[in-house]
Every structure is written in C-alpha cells, then in structure tokens.
Amino acid sequence: MYICICNAVSQADVHSHVAAGACSTKQLKQACGWKPGCGTCTSRLSEEICRAQTSPAA
C-alpha cells in the first residue's frame, strides 16, 4: 500500500527506514529523498511510523 503517491513511498518503505533508524517524519522524508508534493500523506506517514515502531519486527 502506498503511503505517499506523489513520492511513490510504500508501507514497506516506511517499515524498512524505521528499522534502519528513522524515528520521525522528517528523518523518514530525508531517507526517502522526499520531494514536496500535495502534503496529504503527512498524517498517514506519522501513523505508519508509529505502527512500524511498535510492530514485533521493528
């Protein structure tokens, strides 16, 4: 599932970057090479970071 369509960032991408140490939306955006887009994904991104941090695989 895509978290950000503008930057083609998937749920798996978020989980990978969190596992590699990203712990905020800013850090994750930097890790993904995020370019400014519509901005509607920021809340979804934050929610997915929380899920990734609390998942057993994290």
C-alpha distance matrix in Angstrom:
0.0 3.8 6.5 9.1 9.6 13.3 12.9 9.8 8.7 5.6 5.6 7.9 9.9 10.6 11.8 13.8 15.5 16.4 17.9 19.8 21.2 19.4 20.0 19.7 17.7 20.5 20.4 16.7 17.1 20.1 18.6 15.9 18.6 17.1 19.1 19.9 18.0 17.9 17.2 15.3 12.4 15.1 15.1 11.4 11.9 15.0 13.7 11.0 14.0 16.1 14.0 13.9 17.6 18.5 16.8 19.4 18.0 18.4
3.8 0.0 3.8 5.5 6.1 9.6 9.3 6.6 5.8 4.1 5.9 8.6 9.1 9.7 12.1 13.7 14.6 15.8 17.9 19.2 20.4 18.0 18.9 18.0 15.4 17.9 18.2 14.5 14.2 17.4 16.3 13.2 15.5 13.8 15.4 16.2 14.3 14.4 13.9 12.4 9.5 12.4 13.2 9.9 9.9 13.5 13.1 10.8 13.4 16.1 14.7 14.5 18.0 19.5 18.3 21.2 19.6 19.3
6.5 3.8 0.0 3.8 6.6 9.3 8.9 7.7 5.8 5.2 5.9 9.3 9.0 8.3 11.1 13.3 13.3 14.0 16.7 18.0 18.5 15.7 16.0 14.7 12.0 14.8 15.4 12.0 11.7 15.2 14.6 12.0 14.3 12.1 13.9 14.2 12.6 12.5 11.1 9.7 6.3 8.7 9.6 6.4 6.3 9.9 9.9 8.1 10.6 13.3 12.7 12.8 15.9 17.6 17.1 20.4 19.1 18.2
9.1 5.5 3.8 0.0 3.8 5.6 5.6 5.6 5.1 6.8 8.9 11.7 10.4 10.1 13.6 15.0 14.4 15.7 18.6 19.2 19.7 16.6 17.3 15.4 12.2 14.1 15.2 11.9 10.5 13.9 13.9 10.8 12.2 9.5 10.7 10.9 9.0 9.4 8.7 8.2 5.4 8.3 10.4 8.3 7.8 11.5 12.5 11.2 13.0 16.0 16.0 15.8 18.6 20.7 20.4 23.7 22.2 20.9
9.6 6.1 6.6 3.8 0.0 3.8 5.4 4.8 6.7 8.3 11.1 13.6 12.5 13.1 16.4 17.5 17.2 19.0 21.6 22.1 22.9 19.9 20.9 19.1 15.8 17.3 18.4 15.2 13.4 16.4 16.4 12.9 13.7 11.1 11.4 11.6 9.1 9.4 10.2 9.7 8.2 11.5 13.5 11.5 11.5 15.2 16.0 14.5 16.6 19.6 19.2 19.0 22.0 24.1 23.4 26.5 24.9 24.0
13.3 9.6 9.3 5.6 3.8 0.0 3.8 5.8 8.1 10.9 13.9 16.0 14.1 14.7 18.3 18.9 18.0 20.0 22.8 22.7 23.3 20.1 21.3 19.1 15.6 16.3 17.7 15.0 12.3 14.9 15.6 12.1 11.9 9.0 8.2 8.4 5.8 7.3 8.8 9.7 8.9 11.6 14.4 13.3 12.7 16.2 17.8 16.6 18.1 21.3 21.5 21.1 23.7 26.1 25.8 28.9 27.1 25.8
12.9 9.3 8.9 5.6 5.4 3.8 0.0 3.8 5.5 9.0 12.2 13.7 11.2 12.1 15.7 15.8 14.8 17.2 19.8 19.4 20.2 17.3 18.9 17.2 13.9 14.4 15.1 12.2 9.7 12.0 12.1 8.5 8.5 6.3 6.8 8.5 7.6 10.0 10.5 11.7 9.9 11.8 14.9 13.5 12.0 15.5 17.3 15.6 16.4 19.9 20.2 19.1 21.7 24.4 24.0 26.8 24.7 23.3
9.8 6.6 7.7 5.6 4.8 5.8 3.8 0.0 3.8 6.4 10.0 11.2 9.4 11.1 14.3 14.4 14.3 16.8 18.9 19.0 20.3 17.8 19.6 18.4 15.5 16.6 16.8 13.4 11.9 14.2 13.3 9.6 10.7 9.4 10.5 12.3 11.0 12.7 13.1 13.3 11.0 13.4 15.9 13.6 12.4 16.1 17.1 14.8 16.2 19.6 19.1 18.0 21.0 23.4 22.5 25.1 22.9 22.0
8.7 5.8 5.8 5.1 6.7 8.1 5.5 3.8 0.0 3.8 6.9 8.2 6.1 7.3 10.6 11.0 10.8 13.1 15.3 15.6 16.8 14.3 16.0 15.1 12.5 14.1 13.9 10.3 9.6 12.1 10.9 7.6 9.9 8.7 11.0 12.8 12.1 13.6 12.9 13.0 9.9 11.6 13.8 11.3 9.5 13.1 14.1 11.5 12.5 16.1 15.6 14.3 17.2 19.7 18.9 21.6 19.4 18.3
5.6 4.1 5.2 6.8 8.3 10.9 9.0 6.4 3.8 0.0 3.8 5.3 5.1 6.5 8.8 9.9 10.9 12.6 14.3 15.5 17.0 15.0 16.4 16.0 14.0 16.2 15.7 11.9 12.2 14.9 13.1 10.4 13.2 12.3 14.8 16.3 15.3 16.2 15.3 14.5 11.1 13.0 14.2 11.0 9.7 13.1 13.2 10.1 11.8 14.9 13.6 12.4 15.8 17.8 16.4 19.0 16.9 16.4
5.6 5.9 5.9 8.9 11.1 13.9 12.2 10.0 6.9 3.8 0.0 3.8 5.4 5.2 6.4 8.7 10.1 10.7 12.4 14.3 15.6 13.9 14.7 14.8 13.4 16.2 15.5 11.9 13.2 16.0 14.1 12.1 15.4 14.5 17.3 18.5 17.6 18.1 16.5 15.3 11.7 13.0 13.3 9.9 8.7 11.4 10.7 7.2 9.2 11.9 10.1 9.0 12.7 14.2 12.8 15.5 13.8 13.5
7.9 8.6 9.3 11.7 13.6 16.0 13.7 11.2 8.2 5.3 3.8 0.0 3.8 5.4 5.1 6.1 8.7 9.9 10.5 12.3 14.4 13.5 15.0 15.9 15.1 17.5 16.0 12.4 14.2 16.2 13.5 11.9 15.5 15.5 18.6 20.5 20.0 21.0 19.5 18.7 15.1 16.1 16.7 13.5 11.7 14.1 13.6 9.9 10.8 13.5 11.6 9.4 12.8 14.6 12.5 14.5 12.0 12.0
9.9 9.1 9.0 10.4 12.5 14.1 11.2 9.4 6.1 5.1 5.4 3.8 0.0 3.8 5.5 5.1 6.2 8.6 9.9 10.6 12.5 11.2 13.3 13.9 12.8 14.6 13.0 9.4 10.8 12.6 9.9 8.1 11.7 12.0 15.3 17.5 17.6 19.1 17.7 17.6 13.9 14.6 16.0 13.3 10.8 13.3 13.9 10.4 10.5 13.9 12.9 10.4 13.3 15.9 14.5 16.6 13.9 13.0
10.6 9.7 8.3 10.1 13.1 14.7 12.1 11.1 7.3 6.5 5.2 5.4 3.8 0.0 3.8 5.5 5.3 6.1 8.6 9.8 10.7 8.8 10.1 10.6 9.7 12.1 10.8 7.3 9.4 11.7 9.6 8.7 12.3 12.0 15.4 17.0 17.2 18.3 16.2 16.0 12.2 12.2 13.1 10.7 7.8 9.8 10.5 7.1 6.7 10.2 9.8 7.5 10.1 12.9 12.3 14.9 12.8 11.2
11.8 12.1 11.1 13.6 16.4 18.3 15.7 14.3 10.6 8.8 6.4 5.1 5.5 3.8 0.0 3.8 5.6 5.1 6.1 8.6 10.0 9.3 10.4 12.1 12.3 14.8 12.8 9.9 12.7 14.5 11.9 11.7 15.5 15.6 19.1 20.8 21.0 22.0 19.8 19.3 15.5 15.3 15.6 13.0 10.5 11.7 11.5 7.9 7.2 9.8 8.5 5.3 8.1 10.5 9.2 11.4 9.1 7.7
13.8 13.7 13.3 15.0 17.5 18.9 15.8 14.4 11.0 9.9 8.7 6.1 5.1 5.5 3.8 0.0 3.8 5.5 5.1 6.3 8.9 9.0 11.4 13.3 13.6 15.3 12.7 9.9 12.7 13.6 10.3 10.4 14.1 15.2 18.8 21.1 21.7 23.3 21.3 21.4 17.6 17.5 18.4 16.0 13.2 14.5 15.0 11.5 10.3 13.1 12.2 8.7 10.7 13.4 12.0 13.3 10.2 8.9
15.5 14.6 13.3 14.4 17.2 18.0 14.8 14.3 10.8 10.9 10.1 8.7 6.2 5.3 5.6 3.8 0.0 3.8 5.4 4.9 6.4 5.6 8.6 10.3 10.7 11.8 8.9 6.6 9.6 10.1 7.0 8.1 11.6 12.7 16.5 18.7 19.9 21.7 19.5 20.0 16.4 15.6 17.0 15.3 11.9 12.9 14.3 11.3 9.2 12.4 12.7 9.4 10.5 13.9 13.5 15.2 12.6 10.2
16.4 15.8 14.0 15.7 19.0 20.0 17.2 16.8 13.1 12.6 10.7 9.9 8.6 6.1 5.1 5.5 3.8 0.0 3.8 5.3 5.1 4.5 6.0 8.6 10.0 11.8 9.2 7.5 11.1 12.1 9.7 11.1 14.5 15.1 18.8 20.5 21.5 22.8 20.1 20.3 16.7 15.4 16.0 14.5 11.3 11.3 12.3 9.7 6.9 9.4 9.9 6.6 6.8 10.4 10.6 12.5 10.5 7.5
17.9 17.9 16.7 18.6 21.6 22.8 19.8 18.9 15.3 14.3 12.4 10.5 9.9 8.6 6.1 5.1 5.4 3.8 0.0 3.8 5.5 7.2 9.0 12.1 13.8 15.3 12.3 10.8 14.4 14.8 11.9 13.4 16.9 18.0 21.8 23.8 24.8 26.2 23.7 23.8 20.1 19.1 19.6 17.8 14.8 14.9 15.3 12.5 10.0 11.8 11.6 7.9 7.9 10.8 10.2 10.9 8.2 5.5
19.8 19.2 18.0 19.2 22.1 22.7 19.4 19.0 15.6 15.5 14.3 12.3 10.6 9.8 8.6 6.3 4.9 5.3 3.8 0.0 3.8 6.2 9.2 12.1 13.8 14.4 10.8 10.0 13.3 12.8 9.6 11.9 14.9 16.7 20.4 22.8 24.3 26.2 23.9 24.5 21.0 19.8 20.9 19.5 16.1 16.3 17.6 14.8 12.1 14.4 14.8 11.2 11.0 14.3 14.0 14.6 11.8 9.2
21.2 20.4 18.5 19.7 22.9 23.3 20.2 20.3 16.8 17.0 15.6 14.4 12.5 10.7 10.0 8.9 6.4 5.1 5.5 3.8 0.0 3.8 6.2 9.4 11.8 12.2 8.7 9.0 12.5 12.0 9.8 12.6 15.4 16.7 20.3 22.2 24.0 25.7 23.0 23.8 20.4 18.6 19.5 18.8 15.3 14.8 16.4 14.4 11.0 12.9 14.2 11.0 9.8 13.4 14.1 15.2 13.2 9.7
19.4 18.0 15.7 16.6 19.9 20.1 17.3 17.8 14.3 15.0 13.9 13.5 11.2 8.8 9.3 9.0 5.6 4.5 7.2 6.2 3.8 0.0 3.8 6.0 8.0 8.6 5.3 5.4 9.1 9.1 7.6 10.2 12.9 13.6 17.2 18.8 20.5 22.1 19.2 20.2 16.9 14.9 16.1 15.6 12.0 11.6 13.8 12.0 8.6 11.2 13.0 10.3 9.6 13.4 14.5 16.4 14.7 11.3
20.0 18.9 16.0 17.3 20.9 21.3 18.9 19.6 16.0 16.4 14.7 15.0 13.3 10.1 10.4 11.4 8.6 6.0 9.0 9.2 6.2 3.8 0.0 3.8 7.1 8.4 6.5 7.1 10.5 11.3 10.7 13.0 15.5 15.4 18.7 19.6 21.2 22.2 18.9 19.5 16.5 13.9 14.4 14.5 11.2 9.6 11.7 10.9 7.1 8.7 11.3 9.5 7.9 11.5 13.5 15.8 14.9 11.3
19.7 18.0 14.7 15.4 19.1 19.1 17.2 18.4 15.1 16.0 14.8 15.9 13.9 10.6 12.1 13.3 10.3 8.6 12.1 12.1 9.4 6.0 3.8 0.0 3.8 5.3 5.2 6.1 8.5 9.9 10.6 12.3 14.2 13.4 16.3 16.7 18.2 19.1 15.7 16.5 13.9 10.9 11.7 12.5 9.3 7.5 10.5 10.5 7.3 9.2 12.3 11.3 10.4 13.7 15.8 18.6 17.9 14.5
17.7 15.4 12.0 12.2 15.8 15.6 13.9 15.5 12.5 14.0 13.4 15.1 12.8 9.7 12.3 13.6 10.7 10.0 13.8 13.8 11.8 8.0 7.1 3.8 0.0 3.8 5.5 5.1 6.0 8.5 9.8 10.4 12.1 10.4 13.1 13.1 14.5 15.3 12.0 13.0 10.4 7.5 9.2 10.1 6.8 6.1 9.7 9.8 7.6 10.2 12.9 12.3 12.4 15.6 17.3 20.4 19.5 16.4
20.5 17.9 14.8 14.1 17.3 16.3 14.4 16.6 14.1 16.2 16.2 17.5 14.6 12.1 14.8 15.3 11.8 11.8 15.3 14.4 12.2 8.6 8.4 5.3 3.8 0.0 3.8 5.5 5.2 6.3 8.7 10.0 10.6 9.5 11.8 12.1 14.4 15.9 12.8 14.8 12.7 9.8 12.2 13.4 10.2 9.8 13.5 13.4 11.1 13.7 16.5 15.4 15.3 18.7 20.4 23.2 22.0 18.8
20.4 18.2 15.4 15.2 18.4 17.7 15.1 16.8 13.9 15.7 15.5 16.0 13.0 10.8 12.8 12.7 8.9 9.2 12.3 10.8 8.7 5.3 6.5 5.2 5.5 3.8 0.0 3.8 5.5 5.1 6.1 8.7 10.0 10.1 13.2 14.5 16.8 18.6 15.8 17.6 14.9 12.5 14.6 15.1 11.4 11.2 14.5 13.6 10.7 13.5 15.9 14.1 13.8 17.4 18.8 21.2 19.7 16.3
16.7 14.5 12.0 11.9 15.2 15.0 12.2 13.4 10.3 11.9 11.9 12.4 9.4 7.3 9.9 9.9 6.6 7.5 10.8 10.0 9.0 5.4 7.1 6.1 5.1 5.5 3.8 0.0 3.8 5.4 5.0 6.2 8.6 8.4 11.9 13.4 15.1 16.9 14.3 15.6 12.5 10.8 13.0 12.6 8.8 9.6 12.5 10.9 8.6 12.1 13.8 11.9 12.5 16.1 16.9 19.5 17.7 14.8
17.1 14.2 11.7 10.5 13.4 12.3 9.7 11.9 9.6 12.2 13.2 14.2 10.8 9.4 12.7 12.7 9.6 11.1 14.4 13.3 12.5 9.1 10.5 8.5 6.0 5.2 5.5 3.8 0.0 3.8 5.5 5.2 6.1 4.9 8.2 9.7 11.7 13.9 11.6 13.7 11.1 9.6 12.7 12.7 9.3 10.8 14.0 12.8 11.3 14.8 16.5 15.0 16.0 19.5 20.2 23.0 21.2 18.5
20.1 17.4 15.2 13.9 16.4 14.9 12.0 14.2 12.1 14.9 16.0 16.2 12.6 11.7 14.5 13.6 10.1 12.1 14.8 12.8 12.0 9.1 11.3 9.9 8.5 6.3 5.1 5.4 3.8 0.0 3.8 5.5 5.2 6.1 9.1 11.3 14.0 16.7 14.8 17.2 14.8 13.3 16.3 16.5 12.9 14.1 17.3 16.0 13.9 17.4 19.2 17.2 17.7 21.4 22.2 24.5 22.4 19.5
18.6 16.3 14.6 13.9 16.4 15.6 12.1 13.3 10.9 13.1 14.1 13.5 9.9 9.6 11.9 10.3 7.0 9.7 11.9 9.6 9.8 7.6 10.7 10.6 9.8 8.7 6.1 5.0 5.5 3.8 0.0 3.8 5.6 7.7 11.2 13.9 16.1 18.7 16.9 18.7 15.8 14.7 17.4 16.8 13.1 14.5 17.2 15.1 13.1 16.6 17.9 15.3 16.1 19.8 20.0 22.1 19.5 16.9
15.9 13.2 12.0 10.8 12.9 12.1 8.5 9.6 7.6 10.4 12.1 11.9 8.1 8.7 11.7 10.4 8.1 11.1 13.4 11.9 12.6 10.2 13.0 12.3 10.4 10.0 8.7 6.2 5.2 5.5 3.8 0.0 3.8 5.3 8.9 11.9 13.4 16.1 14.9 16.5 13.7 13.4 16.4 15.2 11.9 14.3 16.7 14.4 13.3 17.1 17.9 15.6 17.2 20.6 20.5 22.8 20.2 18.1
18.6 15.5 14.3 12.2 13.7 11.9 8.5 10.7 9.9 13.2 15.4 15.5 11.7 12.3 15.5 14.1 11.6 14.5 16.9 14.9 15.4 12.9 15.5 14.2 12.1 10.6 10.0 8.6 6.1 5.2 5.6 3.8 0.0 3.8 6.5 9.9 12.1 15.4 14.6 17.0 14.8 14.5 17.9 17.4 14.3 16.5 19.3 17.5 16.4 20.1 21.2 19.2 20.6 24.1 24.1 26.5 23.9 21.7
17.1 13.8 12.1 9.5 11.1 9.0 6.3 9.4 8.7 12.3 14.5 15.5 12.0 12.0 15.6 15.2 12.7 15.1 18.0 16.7 16.7 13.6 15.4 13.4 10.4 9.5 10.1 8.4 4.9 6.1 7.7 5.3 3.8 0.0 3.8 6.6 8.6 11.7 10.8 13.4 11.4 11.3 14.9 14.6 11.9 14.3 17.2 15.9 15.3 18.9 20.1 18.7 20.2 23.5 23.8 26.6 24.5 22.2
19.1 15.4 13.9 10.7 11.4 8.2 6.8 10.5 11.0 14.8 17.3 18.6 15.3 15.4 19.1 18.8 16.5 18.8 21.8 20.4 20.3 17.2 18.7 16.3 13.1 11.8 13.2 11.9 8.2 9.1 11.2 8.9 6.5 3.8 0.0 3.8 6.3 9.9 10.0 13.1 12.2 12.4 16.2 16.3 14.2 16.7 19.6 18.7 18.4 21.9 23.2 22.1 23.7 26.9 27.3 30.1 28.1 25.9
19.9 16.2 14.2 10.9 11.6 8.4 8.5 12.3 12.8 16.3 18.5 20.5 17.5 17.0 20.8 21.1 18.7 20.5 23.8 22.8 22.2 18.8 19.6 16.7 13.1 12.1 14.5 13.4 9.7 11.3 13.9 11.9 9.9 6.6 3.8 0.0 3.8 7.0 7.2 10.7 10.8 10.9 14.6 15.4 13.9 16.1 19.1 18.9 18.8 22.0 23.5 23.0 24.5 27.5 28.2 31.4 29.7 27.4
18.0 14.3 12.6 9.0 9.1 5.8 7.6 11.0 12.1 15.3 17.6 20.0 17.6 17.2 21.0 21.7 19.9 21.5 24.8 24.3 24.0 20.5 21.2 18.2 14.5 14.4 16.8 15.1 11.7 14.0 16.1 13.4 12.1 8.6 6.3 3.8 0.0 3.8 5.5 8.4 9.1 10.3 13.7 14.1 13.5 16.1 18.5 18.3 19.1 22.1 23.2 23.1 25.0 27.7 28.1 31.4 29.9 28.0
17.9 14.4 12.5 9.4 9.4 7.3 10.0 12.7 13.6 16.2 18.1 21.0 19.1 18.3 22.0 23.3 21.7 22.8 26.2 26.2 25.7 22.1 22.2 19.1 15.3 15.9 18.6 16.9 13.9 16.7 18.7 16.1 15.4 11.7 9.9 7.0 3.8 0.0 3.8 5.7 7.9 9.5 12.2 12.9 13.3 15.6 17.6 18.0 19.3 21.8 22.9 23.4 25.4 27.7 28.2 31.8 30.6 28.8
17.2 13.9 11.1 8.7 10.2 8.8 10.5 13.1 12.9 15.3 16.5 19.5 17.7 16.2 19.8 21.3 19.5 20.1 23.7 23.9 23.0 19.2 18.9 15.7 12.0 12.8 15.8 14.3 11.6 14.8 16.9 14.9 14.6 10.8 10.0 7.2 5.5 3.8 0.0 3.8 5.5 6.0 8.8 10.2 10.3 12.2 14.4 15.2 16.2 18.5 20.0 20.6 22.3 24.5 25.5 29.0 28.2 26.1
15.3 12.4 9.7 8.2 9.7 9.7 11.7 13.3 13.0 14.5 15.3 18.7 17.6 16.0 19.3 21.4 20.0 20.3 23.8 24.5 23.8 20.2 19.5 16.5 13.0 14.8 17.6 15.6 13.7 17.2 18.7 16.5 17.0 13.4 13.1 10.7 8.4 5.7 3.8 0.0 3.8 5.7 7.1 8.0 9.4 11.3 12.7 13.7 15.5 17.4 18.4 19.6 21.5 23.3 24.1 27.8 27.2 25.5
12.4 9.5 6.3 5.4 8.2 8.9 9.9 11.0 9.9 11.1 11.7 15.1 13.9 12.2 15.5 17.6 16.4 16.7 20.1 21.0 20.4 16.9 16.5 13.9 10.4 12.7 14.9 12.5 11.1 14.8 15.8 13.7 14.8 11.4 12.2 10.8 9.1 7.9 5.5 3.8 0.0 3.8 5.6 5.2 5.9 8.6 9.9 10.3 12.1 14.3 15.2 16.0 18.1 20.1 20.6 24.3 23.5 21.8
15.1 12.4 8.7 8.3 11.5 11.6 11.8 13.4 11.6 13.0 13.0 16.1 14.6 12.2 15.3 17.5 15.6 15.4 19.1 19.8 18.6 14.9 13.9 10.9 7.5 9.8 12.5 10.8 9.6 13.3 14.7 13.4 14.5 11.3 12.4 10.9 10.3 9.5 6.0 5.7 3.8 0.0 3.8 5.5 5.0 6.2 8.7 9.8 10.5 12.6 14.4 15.2 16.6 18.7 20.0 23.6 23.0 20.8
15.1 13.2 9.6 10.4 13.5 14.4 14.9 15.9 13.8 14.2 13.3 16.7 16.0 13.1 15.6 18.4 17.0 16.0 19.6 20.9 19.5 16.1 14.4 11.7 9.2 12.2 14.6 13.0 12.7 16.3 17.4 16.4 17.9 14.9 16.2 14.6 13.7 12.2 8.8 7.1 5.6 3.8 0.0 3.8 5.3 5.1 6.3 8.6 9.9 10.9 12.6 14.3 15.6 17.1 18.5 22.3 22.3 20.3
11.4 9.9 6.4 8.3 11.5 13.3 13.5 13.6 11.3 11.0 9.9 13.5 13.3 10.7 13.0 16.0 15.3 14.5 17.8 19.5 18.8 15.6 14.5 12.5 10.1 13.4 15.1 12.6 12.7 16.5 16.8 15.2 17.4 14.6 16.3 15.4 14.1 12.9 10.2 8.0 5.2 5.5 3.8 0.0 3.8 5.5 5.1 6.1 8.6 10.0 10.5 12.2 14.2 15.6 16.3 20.0 19.9 18.3
11.9 9.9 6.3 7.8 11.5 12.7 12.0 12.4 9.5 9.7 8.7 11.7 10.8 7.8 10.5 13.2 11.9 11.3 14.8 16.1 15.3 12.0 11.2 9.3 6.8 10.2 11.4 8.8 9.3 12.9 13.1 11.9 14.3 11.9 14.2 13.9 13.5 13.3 10.3 9.4 5.9 5.0 5.3 3.8 0.0 3.8 5.5 5.1 6.2 8.7 9.8 10.4 12.2 14.4 15.2 18.8 18.1 16.1
15.0 13.5 9.9 11.5 15.2 16.2 15.5 16.1 13.1 13.1 11.4 14.1 13.3 9.8 11.7 14.5 12.9 11.3 14.9 16.3 14.8 11.6 9.6 7.5 6.1 9.8 11.2 9.6 10.8 14.1 14.5 14.3 16.5 14.3 16.7 16.1 16.1 15.6 12.2 11.3 8.6 6.2 5.1 5.5 3.8 0.0 3.8 5.5 5.2 6.5 8.8 10.0 10.7 12.7 14.4 18.1 18.0 15.6
13.7 13.1 9.9 12.5 16.0 17.8 17.3 17.1 14.1 13.2 10.7 13.6 13.9 10.5 11.5 15.0 14.3 12.3 15.3 17.6 16.4 13.8 11.7 10.5 9.7 13.5 14.5 12.5 14.0 17.3 17.2 16.7 19.3 17.2 19.6 19.1 18.5 17.6 14.4 12.7 9.9 8.7 6.3 5.1 5.5 3.8 0.0 3.8 5.5 5.2 6.4 8.8 10.0 11.0 12.4 16.2 16.6 14.8
11.0 10.8 8.1 11.2 14.5 16.6 15.6 14.8 11.5 10.1 7.2 9.9 10.4 7.1 7.9 11.5 11.3 9.7 12.5 14.8 14.4 12.0 10.9 10.5 9.8 13.4 13.6 10.9 12.8 16.0 15.1 14.4 17.5 15.9 18.7 18.9 18.3 18.0 15.2 13.7 10.3 9.8 8.6 6.1 5.1 5.5 3.8 0.0 3.8 5.3 4.9 6.1 8.5 9.9 10.3 14.0 13.8 12.3
14.0 13.4 10.6 13.0 16.6 18.1 16.4 16.2 12.5 11.8 9.2 10.8 10.5 6.7 7.2 10.3 9.2 6.9 10.0 12.1 11.0 8.6 7.1 7.3 7.6 11.1 10.7 8.6 11.3 13.9 13.1 13.3 16.4 15.3 18.4 18.8 19.1 19.3 16.2 15.5 12.1 10.5 9.9 8.6 6.2 5.2 5.5 3.8 0.0 3.8 5.4 5.0 6.1 8.7 9.9 13.4 13.0 10.5
16.1 16.1 13.3 16.0 19.6 21.3 19.9 19.6 16.1 14.9 11.9 13.5 13.9 10.2 9.8 13.1 12.4 9.4 11.8 14.4 12.9 11.2 8.7 9.2 10.2 13.7 13.5 12.1 14.8 17.4 16.6 17.1 20.1 18.9 21.9 22.0 22.1 21.8 18.5 17.4 14.3 12.6 10.9 10.0 8.7 6.5 5.2 5.3 3.8 0.0 3.8 5.5 5.1 6.3 8.6 12.2 12.9 10.5
14.0 14.7 12.7 16.0 19.2 21.5 20.2 19.1 15.6 13.6 10.1 11.6 12.9 9.8 8.5 12.2 12.7 9.9 11.6 14.8 14.2 13.0 11.3 12.3 12.9 16.5 15.9 13.8 16.5 19.2 17.9 17.9 21.2 20.1 23.2 23.5 23.2 22.9 20.0 18.4 15.2 14.4 12.6 10.5 9.8 8.8 6.4 4.9 5.4 3.8 0.0 3.8 5.5 5.3 6.0 9.8 10.6 9.3
13.9 14.5 12.8 15.8 19.0 21.1 19.1 18.0 14.3 12.4 9.0 9.4 10.4 7.5 5.3 8.7 9.4 6.6 7.9 11.2 11.0 10.3 9.5 11.3 12.3 15.4 14.1 11.9 15.0 17.2 15.3 15.6 19.2 18.7 22.1 23.0 23.1 23.4 20.6 19.6 16.0 15.2 14.3 12.2 10.4 10.0 8.8 6.1 5.0 5.5 3.8 0.0 3.8 5.5 5.2 8.5 8.1 6.2
17.6 18.0 15.9 18.6 22.0 23.7 21.7 21.0 17.2 15.8 12.7 12.8 13.3 10.1 8.1 10.7 10.5 6.8 7.9 11.0 9.8 9.6 7.9 10.4 12.4 15.3 13.8 12.5 16.0 17.7 16.1 17.2 20.6 20.2 23.7 24.5 25.0 25.4 22.3 21.5 18.1 16.6 15.6 14.2 12.2 10.7 10.0 8.5 6.1 5.1 5.5 3.8 0.0 3.8 5.7 8.4 8.7 5.7
18.5 19.5 17.6 20.7 24.1 26.1 24.4 23.4 19.7 17.8 14.2 14.6 15.9 12.9 10.5 13.4 13.9 10.4 10.8 14.3 13.4 13.4 11.5 13.7 15.6 18.7 17.4 16.1 19.5 21.4 19.8 20.6 24.1 23.5 26.9 27.5 27.7 27.7 24.5 23.3 20.1 18.7 17.1 15.6 14.4 12.7 11.0 9.9 8.7 6.3 5.3 5.5 3.8 0.0 3.8 6.5 8.4 6.7
16.8 18.3 17.1 20.4 23.4 25.8 24.0 22.5 18.9 16.4 12.8 12.5 14.5 12.3 9.2 12.0 13.5 10.6 10.2 14.0 14.1 14.5 13.5 15.8 17.3 20.4 18.8 16.9 20.2 22.2 20.0 20.5 24.1 23.8 27.3 28.2 28.1 28.2 25.5 24.1 20.6 20.0 18.5 16.3 15.2 14.4 12.4 10.3 9.9 8.6 6.0 5.2 5.7 3.8 0.0 3.8 5.5 5.5
19.4 21.2 20.4 23.7 26.5 28.9 26.8 25.1 21.6 19.0 15.5 14.5 16.6 14.9 11.4 13.3 15.2 12.5 10.9 14.6 15.2 16.4 15.8 18.6 20.4 23.2 21.2 19.5 23.0 24.5 22.1 22.8 26.5 26.6 30.1 31.4 31.4 31.8 29.0 27.8 24.3 23.6 22.3 20.0 18.8 18.1 16.2 14.0 13.4 12.2 9.8 8.5 8.4 6.5 3.8 0.0 3.8 5.5
18.0 19.6 19.1 22.2 24.9 27.1 24.7 22.9 19.4 16.9 13.8 12.0 13.9 12.8 9.1 10.2 12.6 10.5 8.2 11.8 13.2 14.7 14.9 17.9 19.5 22.0 19.7 17.7 21.2 22.4 19.5 20.2 23.9 24.5 28.1 29.7 29.9 30.6 28.2 27.2 23.5 23.0 22.3 19.9 18.1 18.0 16.6 13.8 13.0 12.9 10.6 8.1 8.7 8.4 5.5 3.8 0.0 3.8
18.4 19.3 18.2 20.9 24.0 25.8 23.3 22.0 18.3 16.4 13.5 12.0 13.0 11.2 7.7 8.9 10.2 7.5 5.5 9.2 9.7 11.3 11.3 14.5 16.4 18.8 16.3 14.8 18.5 19.5 16.9 18.1 21.7 22.2 25.9 27.4 28.0 28.8 26.1 25.5 21.8 20.8 20.3 18.3 16.1 15.6 14.8 12.3 10.5 10.5 9.3 6.2 5.7 6.7 5.5 5.5 3.8 0.0
